[in-house]
């Protein structure tokens, strides 16, 4: 039996993005695939009064089980209510790669889906995206499309090279598909190794010229940035200190994300930073307390640190704190 996201207490992203555009901030889109990550996201957003998009990739859906995921999201909404909070929460499919997957998510209560046809020729991307939009809009579910390819690896999405979005294609794409938001490629990428830079070398700037050109061609339209983790040095150093081997990792500087959030970018996706935090804290506990075998004793500290990191993002990077 199909479930409506409205019955679950979720919202789609339409109103969220309208407010973000007017308020010059970006709504956080945080990926989760286990209980501790979800608890940390919801706690941080309640405490910082931030709207939030809970993101589930197709890989996370397989890992956590789609039935359990739906009930986890419902549990998160109960926590919001119980806290007396009114933060809007959307449940979003990240990098949906087929029409069938998008339909399945909509039927199980997702309020927003992404169809990623960016690896296909333009006409095929348009046709696939339009098909998803037509189905989703019947259920008042919002749809994110993608133009341009991001390099890096994230779950099932793997691309060797990035291809910047061509601004001249965006108007035609949006007009022909009817998407509600568009993920563009301006130099971000998936994973912990976003940029390869020699020691002492500056990170490359995001292509704000492409973003500005897209804004000119699509005034007032919601833009999304994927692959926007900053790969904080403190967590990379912690991982390496306790036996990890993450060398020469580099992410997107937070000041560049803050600048992007003040433009037409209404949604910023952050996944890798959460993974780094969890890994860093677990490694620390395993090294300092080698006799420890209770998962609560290492997942608990990881969750506490995640709350801190997500609040920092909302307050100082995305500007979404206090905007719920």
C-alpha positions in Angstrom: 0.0 0.0 0.0 1.4 3.4 -1.1 2.1 5.9 1.7 1.7 9.6 1.3 4.5 11.7 2.8 2.0 14.2 4.0 0.4 11.5 6.2 3.8 10.9 7.7 4.3 14.6 8.5 7.0 15.3 5.9 7.1 18.3 3.5 8.4 18.6 0.0 11.2 21.1 -0.8 9.2 23.8 -2.6 8.5 26.0 0.3 11.9 25.3 1.9 13.7 26.5 -1.2 11.5 29.6 -1.7 12.4 30.7 1.9 16.1 29.8 1.4 16.3 31.9 -1.8 14.7 34.9 0.0 16.8 34.5 3.1 20.1 33.9 1.3 20.9 30.6 3.0 21.0 26.9 1.9 19.0 24.0 3.4 21.2 21.2 4.6 20.8 17.9 2.9 22.5 15.3 5.1 22.8 11.6 4.1 22.1 8.9 6.6 22.1 5.1 6.6 22.0 4.2 10.3 20.3 5.2 13.5 23.2 7.2 15.0 23.5 9.4 11.9 19.8 10.1 11.8 19.7 10.8 15.5 22.6 13.3 15.1 21.0 15.1 12.1 17.6 15.5 13.8 19.2 16.6 17.2 21.5 19.1 15.5 18.6 20.6 13.4 16.2 20.8 16.3 18.9 22.5 18.5 19.9 24.9 15.8 16.3 25.4 14.5 17.2 24.5 11.0 15.0 23.0 8.2 16.5 19.7 7.0 16.5 17.3 4.1 17.2 13.7 5.1 18.9 12.1 2.2 18.9 8.4 1.3 21.0 7.1 -1.6 20.0 3.9 -3.4 23.0 2.2 -1.7 21.7 3.3 1.8 18.3 2.0 0.9 19.7 -1.4 0.2 21.9 -1.3 3.3 19.3 -0.2 5.8 16.2 -1.9 4.2 13.6 0.4 2.6 10.8 -0.6 5.1 13.1 0.1 8.1 14.2 3.4 6.6 10.6 4.7 6.2 9.9 3.9 9.9 13.2 5.5 10.9 12.1 8.7 9.2 8.8 8.5 10.9 10.6 8.1 14.3 12.7 11.1 13.5 9.5 13.1 13.0 8.1 11.9 16.3 11.3 13.1 18.0 10.8 16.6 16.3 7.2 16.7 17.6 8.2 15.5 21.1 10.8 18.2 21.3 8.0 20.8 20.6 9.9 21.8 17.5 8.4 22.8 14.2 11.4 22.3 11.9 10.3 21.2 8.4 11.7 17.8 7.4 11.9 16.4 3.8 12.8 12.8 2.9 14.8 12.8 -0.3 16.2 10.1 -2.7 19.7 11.1 -3.5 21.0 10.1 -7.0 18.1 8.0 -8.1 19.2 6.4 -11.3 16.0 4.8 -12.7 12.4 5.8 -13.1 11.4 2.6 -11.2 13.5 3.5 -8.1 12.0 7.0 -8.0 8.4 5.6 -8.2 9.2 3.1 -5.4 10.5 5.8 -3.1 7.5 8.1 -3.8 5.2 5.1 -3.0 7.0 4.5 0.3 6.6 8.0 1.5 9.5 10.1 0.1 8.6 13.8 -0.3 11.3 14.6 -2.8 13.4 12.5 -5.3 16.4 13.1 -7.5 16.7 11.6 -10.9 20.3 11.6 -12.0 20.5 11.3 -15.8 23.7 13.4 -15.9 25.8 10.6 -17.3 23.4 10.2 -20.3 23.3 12.2 -23.5 21.3 15.5 -23.1 18.1 14.2 -24.9 18.0 11.0 -22.8 18.5 12.9 -19.6 15.6 15.2 -20.5 13.3 12.3 -21.4 14.1 10.3 -18.2 13.8 13.4 -16.0 10.5 14.5 -17.6 9.0 11.0 -17.0 9.9 11.1 -13.3 8.6 14.7 -13.0 5.3 13.7 -14.5 4.8 10.9 -12.0 6.1 12.8 -9.0 4.1 15.9 -9.5 0.8 13.9 -9.5 1.8 13.1 -5.9 3.0 16.6 -5.1 6.5 15.3 -4.7 9.4 17.6 -5.8 12.1 16.5 -8.3 15.7 17.4 -8.5 17.5 16.9 -11.8 21.2 17.1 -12.7 23.2 18.7 -15.6 26.9 18.2 -15.6 28.8 15.3 -14.1 30.6 15.3 -10.7 33.8 13.3 -10.4 34.4 11.0 -7.4 32.7 8.1 -5.8 29.6 8.1 -3.6 27.8 4.8 -3.1 26.7 3.6 -6.6 27.6 6.8 -8.3 31.1 6.7 -9.8 32.6 9.1 -12.4 36.3 9.4 -13.3 36.1 12.9 -14.7 33.9 15.9 -14.0 32.2 17.8 -16.7 31.1 21.3 -15.8 27.5 22.3 -16.4 27.0 24.2 -19.7 24.9 27.2 -18.8 23.5 27.4 -22.3 21.7 24.0 -21.7 20.0 24.8 -18.4 17.0 26.8 -19.7 16.1 24.1 -22.2 16.5 21.4 -19.7 14.3 23.0 -17.0 11.7 24.1 -19.6 11.4 20.6 -21.1 11.5 18.6 -17.9 9.6 20.7 -15.4 12.1 19.9 -12.6 11.8 21.8 -9.3 15.5 22.1 -8.7 18.8 21.5 -10.6 22.1 20.1 -9.4 24.9 21.7 -11.3 28.6 20.9 -11.6 30.9 23.9 -10.7 33.9 22.0 -9.2 32.6 20.1 -6.3 33.0 16.3 -6.3 32.0 13.2 -4.3 34.1 11.5 -1.7 37.0 12.6 0.5 39.5 13.2 -2.3 37.8 16.1 -4.0 41.1 17.9 -5.1 44.6 16.7 -5.5 46.9 19.5 -4.3 50.5 19.5 -3.4 51.4 20.6 0.2 51.2 24.3 0.4 49.2 24.6 -2.8 45.9 26.5 -2.7 42.7 24.7 -3.4 41.0 25.7 -6.7 38.0 28.1 -6.5 34.6 26.8 -7.3 33.4 28.0 -10.8 31.3 30.9 -9.5 31.2 32.2 -13.1 29.2 29.2 -14.2 26.8 29.6 -11.2 26.3 33.3 -12.0 25.6 32.5 -15.6 23.1 29.8 -14.6 21.4 32.4 -12.3 21.1 34.9 -15.1 19.5 32.3 -17.4 17.2 30.9 -14.7 16.4 33.8 -12.4 14.8 32.7 -9.1 15.3 29.0 -9.8 16.6 26.6 -7.1 20.1 25.3 -7.6 21.7 22.4 -5.8 25.3 21.6 -5.0 26.4 18.0 -4.6 29.7 16.8 -3.2 30.0 19.7 -0.8 31.8 18.3 2.2 34.8 20.3 3.4 36.8 17.3 4.6 37.8 19.0 7.9 41.6 18.5 8.6 40.9 17.9 12.3 39.0 14.7 11.5 41.4 13.5 8.8 44.3 14.0 11.2 42.4 12.1 13.9 41.8 9.2 11.5 45.5 9.1 10.5 46.7 9.5 14.1 44.8 6.4 15.0 45.9 4.1 12.2 44.0 5.4 9.2 45.5 6.2 5.8 43.8 9.2 4.3 46.5 11.1 2.6 46.3 14.4 0.7 42.5 14.7 1.1 40.9 18.0 0.4 37.3 19.2 0.3 35.4 22.4 -0.5 36.5 25.4 1.7 33.7 26.5 4.0 33.9 30.1 3.0 33.2 29.1 -0.6 30.1 27.2 0.4 29.0 30.2 2.5 29.3 32.3 -0.6 27.3 29.8 -2.7 24.6 29.6 -0.1 24.0 33.3 -0.4 23.2 32.9 -4.1 20.6 30.7 -5.9 22.0 27.6 -4.2 19.1 26.5 -2.0 20.4 23.0 -1.1 23.9 21.8 -0.2 24.6 18.1 0.1 27.0 16.9 2.8 27.8 13.2 3.2 31.6 12.6 3.4 32.1 14.9 6.4 29.7 12.8 8.4 31.5 9.6 7.5 34.9 11.1 8.5 33.5 12.2 11.9 32.2 8.7 12.7 35.4 7.0 11.5 37.6 9.4 13.5 35.8 8.9 16.8 35.5 5.1 16.4 39.2 4.8 15.7 40.0 7.0 18.7 37.9 4.8 21.0 39.3 1.5 19.6 42.9 2.8 20.1 42.5 4.3 23.5 40.2 1.6 24.9 41.2 -1.7 23.1 39.2 -3.8 25.5 35.9 -2.0 24.6 33.4 -4.2 22.7 30.1 -2.4 23.5 29.0 -0.6 20.2 27.3 2.1 22.3 30.7 3.0 23.8 32.1 3.9 20.3 28.9 4.8 18.3 27.8 7.1 21.2 30.9 9.4 21.0 30.6 9.3 17.2 27.0 10.5 17.4 27.9 13.3 19.9 30.6 14.6 17.6 28.3 14.4 14.6 25.8 16.7 16.4 28.5 19.2 16.9 29.6 19.1 13.3 26.1 19.4 11.8 25.3 22.3 14.1 28.5 24.0 12.9 27.4 23.6 9.3 24.0 25.0 9.9 25.2 28.0 11.9 28.4 28.9 10.1 28.4 27.4 6.6 24.9 27.1 5.3 23.3 29.9 7.3 20.2 27.7 7.9 20.2 27.9 11.7 17.2 29.8 13.1 15.4 29.6 9.8 12.9 26.8 10.6 
